[in-house]
Amino acid sequence: MEALRRVAGVAAPLLRINIDTDQMIPTIFLGSTDAKGYGAHLFHWWRFLPDGRPNPDFILNQHPFDRAQILLADRNFGCGSSRERAPKALREFGFRAVIAPSFGGIFYNNCWRNGIVPVELPIEHIRRIEDEVTKTQGEATVTVDLEALLVRSAGGLEFAFDAPTTLRDMLMQGVDEIALTMSRGYQIERFRT
């Protein structure tokens, strides 16, 4: 996994409640054993019309949101089944952070393990960021600073957030649980003796 300390870029507002993992990556696209290729099907039923053409009304098909690295969402984002391919699809599409008031528990943990920072902020703060993004037609840069545990808007708004220490360290170092454990070999050996 690639290390991540800070994400700065376009934020796409998708403030819908209860966006579940099946809406992110529909079951029909999960038949493959390959762990790649899911980004092309992210939000498939919303991004594409029945004839397969991109839906021009969907936010991620509009410039500059089609290159967003940060997703603004509403409550209970990532609820539903525990499929790990939902954060994989978000990551492959280009997202490095999702800001929402709350997340499905398994989805939240899977985000960290797939290179995405899941940031929990009150909906009022998210709406203030959304207002800035909308007024600038998406050109306002939003920053998620994992080191400082801050979200910064282009207009100077700053919102602190919390992150689980171990998951935060793993993402900042770009390691998984096994690599993290191996890096602590000296401490483990010392404990055992």
C-alpha positions as CSV (number, residue, x, y, z in Angstrom):
1,M,0.0,0.0,0.0
2,E,1.1,3.5,-0.8
3,A,1.9,5.8,2.2
4,L,-0.5,8.7,2.6
5,R,-0.1,11.8,4.8
6,R,-2.1,14.4,3.1
7,V,-4.8,14.7,0.3
8,A,-5.4,18.0,-1.4
9,G,-7.7,18.3,-4.3
10,V,-11.2,18.4,-5.7
11,A,-14.0,17.4,-3.3
12,A,-17.2,15.9,-4.9
13,P,-20.4,16.4,-2.9
14,L,-22.6,13.3,-2.8
15,L,-24.7,14.0,0.3
16,R,-27.1,11.1,0.3
17,I,-27.9,9.2,3.4
18,N,-27.2,5.4,3.7
19,I,-25.1,4.9,0.6
20,D,-24.4,1.2,0.9
21,T,-21.7,-0.9,-0.5
22,D,-24.0,-2.4,-3.2
23,Q,-24.6,1.1,-4.5
24,M,-20.9,1.7,-4.6
25,I,-20.0,-1.6,-6.4
26,P,-23.1,-3.6,-7.5
27,T,-23.0,-7.3,-7.0
28,I,-23.1,-8.0,-10.7
29,F,-19.5,-6.8,-11.0
30,L,-18.2,-9.0,-8.2
31,G,-17.9,-12.3,-10.1
32,S,-14.2,-12.0,-10.8
33,T,-11.5,-13.3,-8.6
34,D,-9.2,-10.5,-9.7
35,A,-8.8,-7.7,-7.1
36,K,-8.7,-5.0,-9.7
37,G,-11.0,-3.2,-12.2
38,Y,-13.7,-2.1,-9.7
39,G,-13.2,1.6,-10.2
40,A,-14.8,1.4,-13.6
41,H,-18.0,0.3,-12.0
42,L,-18.1,2.6,-9.0
43,F,-21.7,3.9,-8.5
44,H,-22.5,2.1,-11.7
45,W,-26.3,2.5,-11.6
46,W,-26.0,6.2,-10.9
47,R,-23.0,6.9,-13.2
48,F,-24.5,5.3,-16.3
49,L,-27.8,5.4,-18.2
50,P,-29.6,2.2,-19.1
51,D,-28.0,2.3,-22.6
52,G,-24.5,2.4,-21.0
53,R,-23.8,6.1,-21.7
54,P,-22.5,8.3,-18.8
55,N,-25.3,10.0,-16.9
56,P,-24.6,13.7,-17.4
57,D,-26.6,14.5,-14.2
58,F,-24.4,12.4,-11.9
59,I,-21.8,14.5,-10.0
60,L,-18.9,12.2,-10.8
61,N,-19.5,12.6,-14.5
62,Q,-19.2,16.4,-14.3
63,H,-15.9,18.4,-14.5
64,P,-14.0,18.9,-12.2
65,F,-15.7,16.3,-10.0
66,D,-14.7,13.5,-12.4
67,R,-11.2,13.9,-11.0
68,A,-12.1,14.3,-7.3
69,Q,-9.9,12.8,-4.7
70,I,-12.2,13.6,-1.8
71,L,-15.8,12.5,-1.5
72,L,-18.3,14.4,0.7
73,A,-21.1,12.2,1.9
74,D,-23.9,12.0,4.4
75,R,-24.7,9.7,7.3
76,N,-24.1,5.9,7.4
77,F,-21.8,5.9,4.3
78,G,-20.7,2.3,3.5
79,C,-23.4,0.5,5.3
80,G,-24.7,-2.8,4.1
81,S,-22.6,-5.9,3.3
82,S,-19.0,-6.1,4.3
83,R,-17.5,-6.3,0.8
84,E,-14.0,-5.0,0.7
85,R,-14.3,-4.2,-3.0
86,A,-16.3,-1.0,-2.2
87,P,-13.3,0.9,-0.9
88,K,-11.2,-0.7,-3.6
89,A,-13.6,0.7,-6.2
90,L,-13.4,4.2,-4.5
91,R,-9.6,4.0,-4.5
92,E,-9.3,2.8,-8.1
93,F,-11.6,5.7,-9.2
94,G,-9.2,8.1,-7.5
95,F,-10.6,8.8,-4.1
96,R,-8.1,9.1,-1.2
97,A,-10.5,10.4,1.5
98,V,-14.2,10.2,2.3
99,I,-15.8,12.8,4.7
100,A,-19.1,11.7,6.3
101,P,-20.8,12.1,9.6
102,S,-20.7,8.3,10.1
103,F,-19.7,5.1,8.3
104,G,-20.6,1.4,8.3
105,G,-18.2,-0.2,10.8
106,I,-16.6,-2.8,8.5
107,F,-16.4,-0.3,5.6
108,Y,-14.7,2.2,7.9
109,N,-11.9,-0.3,8.7
110,N,-11.6,-1.5,5.1
111,C,-11.0,2.1,4.0
112,W,-7.9,2.4,6.1
113,R,-6.6,-0.9,4.8
114,N,-7.2,0.2,1.2
115,G,-5.5,3.6,1.2
116,I,-8.5,5.8,1.9
117,V,-8.9,8.1,4.9
118,P,-12.4,7.9,6.3
119,V,-13.1,11.2,8.1
120,E,-16.0,11.6,10.5
121,L,-17.3,15.2,10.8
122,P,-20.7,16.6,11.8
123,I,-23.0,17.1,8.8
124,E,-23.0,20.9,9.6
125,H,-19.3,21.0,8.9
126,I,-19.6,19.0,5.7
127,R,-22.4,21.2,4.5
128,R,-20.1,24.3,5.0
129,I,-17.4,22.6,2.9
130,E,-20.0,21.7,0.3
131,D,-21.2,25.3,0.1
132,E,-17.6,26.4,-0.7
133,V,-17.2,23.7,-3.2
134,T,-20.5,24.5,-4.9
135,K,-19.8,28.3,-5.0
136,T,-16.5,27.7,-6.8
137,Q,-18.0,25.1,-9.1
138,G,-15.6,22.5,-7.6
139,E,-12.4,24.5,-8.1
140,A,-11.9,25.1,-4.3
141,T,-9.2,22.8,-3.0
142,V,-10.1,20.8,0.1
143,T,-7.2,19.2,2.2
144,V,-7.4,16.2,4.5
145,D,-4.2,16.3,6.6
146,L,-3.7,12.9,8.3
147,E,-0.7,14.1,10.2
148,A,-2.4,17.1,11.7
149,L,-5.8,15.4,11.8
150,L,-7.4,18.4,10.2
151,V,-9.7,19.1,7.2
152,R,-9.0,22.5,5.6
153,S,-11.2,24.2,3.0
154,A,-9.9,26.7,0.5
155,G,-11.8,29.4,2.3
156,G,-9.9,28.8,5.5
157,L,-12.3,26.6,7.4
158,E,-10.6,24.0,9.6
159,F,-12.2,21.0,11.3
160,A,-10.3,18.6,13.5
161,F,-11.1,14.8,13.3
162,D,-10.0,11.7,15.1
163,A,-8.4,8.6,13.8
164,P,-7.5,5.2,15.3
165,T,-3.8,5.4,16.1
166,T,-2.7,2.1,14.7
167,L,-4.8,2.4,11.4
168,R,-3.5,6.0,11.0
169,D,0.1,4.9,11.5
170,M,-0.3,2.0,9.0
171,L,-1.6,4.3,6.3
172,M,1.0,7.0,6.9
173,Q,3.7,4.4,6.7
174,G,2.0,2.5,3.8
175,V,2.0,-0.8,5.5
176,D,-0.5,-3.5,6.4
177,E,-0.9,-5.4,9.7
178,I,1.7,-8.0,8.8
179,A,4.3,-5.4,7.8
180,L,3.5,-3.4,10.9
181,T,3.9,-6.5,13.1
182,M,7.2,-7.4,11.5
183,S,8.5,-3.8,12.0
184,R,8.0,-4.4,15.7
185,G,10.0,-7.6,15.8
186,Y,12.5,-6.3,18.3
187,Q,9.7,-5.3,20.7
188,I,8.0,-8.7,20.3
189,E,11.2,-10.6,20.9
190,R,12.0,-8.5,23.9
191,F,8.5,-9.2,25.3
192,R,8.9,-12.9,24.7
193,T,12.2,-13.1,26.6
